[in-house]
């Protein structure tokens, strides 16, 4: 089963990008470019899921994310 999660990509004031995964608490990563941040997010999600499997914990399902008007 392929799992898909929403990621939130935020540009940092001092350069680079931070990515959070709302459905996976604490799953946060960064990158110098948005491409690097996206790749790092994929790796972070995979690692997060593998850790949950190793610990025999339930795998979270996607939580809908609501973005307030005017944010984008």
C-alpha positions as CSV (number, residue, x, y, z in Angstrom):
1,X,0.0,0.0,0.0
2,X,1.4,3.4,-1.0
3,X,0.9,6.1,1.6
4,X,0.7,9.7,0.7
5,X,1.1,12.6,3.1
6,X,0.6,16.3,2.7
7,X,3.8,18.3,3.4
8,X,4.0,22.0,4.3
9,X,7.0,23.7,2.7
10,X,8.0,27.0,4.3
11,X,10.7,29.4,3.0
12,X,13.1,30.5,5.8
13,X,14.0,34.1,6.2
14,X,17.7,33.2,6.4
15,X,17.5,31.0,3.3
16,X,16.5,27.4,2.8
17,X,13.3,25.7,3.4
18,X,11.6,23.8,6.3
19,X,9.2,21.0,5.7
20,X,6.7,19.6,8.2
21,X,4.3,16.7,7.8
22,X,1.1,17.5,9.7
23,X,-0.1,13.9,9.8
24,X,3.2,12.7,11.3
25,X,3.9,14.6,14.6
26,X,7.5,15.7,14.9
27,X,8.3,14.8,11.2
28,X,10.3,17.9,10.2
29,X,13.2,18.4,7.9
30,X,15.0,21.2,6.0
31,X,16.9,21.8,2.8
32,X,18.9,24.5,1.1
33,X,16.6,24.4,-1.9
34,X,13.0,23.4,-2.2
35,X,14.1,20.4,-4.2
36,X,16.5,19.3,-1.5
37,X,13.8,19.9,1.2
38,X,11.3,17.8,-0.8
39,X,13.8,14.9,-1.1
40,X,14.6,15.2,2.6
41,X,10.9,15.1,3.4
42,X,10.5,11.9,1.4
43,X,13.3,10.3,3.3
44,X,12.0,11.6,6.7
45,X,8.6,10.2,6.0
46,X,10.1,6.8,5.0
47,X,12.2,6.7,8.2
48,X,9.2,7.8,10.4
49,X,7.0,5.0,8.9
50,X,9.8,2.4,9.3
51,X,10.3,3.4,12.9
52,X,6.6,3.0,13.6
53,X,6.6,-0.4,12.0
54,X,9.7,-1.5,14.0
55,X,7.9,-0.4,17.2
56,X,4.7,-2.1,16.1
57,X,2.8,1.2,16.3
58,X,-0.1,2.2,14.1
59,X,0.7,4.1,10.9
60,X,-1.2,7.4,10.8
61,X,-3.5,8.1,8.0
62,X,-3.5,11.5,6.1
63,X,-5.1,14.3,8.1
64,X,-6.8,17.0,5.9
65,X,-4.9,20.3,6.1
66,X,-6.8,23.5,5.9
67,X,-4.8,26.5,4.7
68,X,-6.2,29.8,5.7
69,X,-7.2,32.3,3.0
70,X,-4.4,34.6,2.1
71,X,-1.6,32.4,3.2
72,X,-0.5,31.4,-0.2
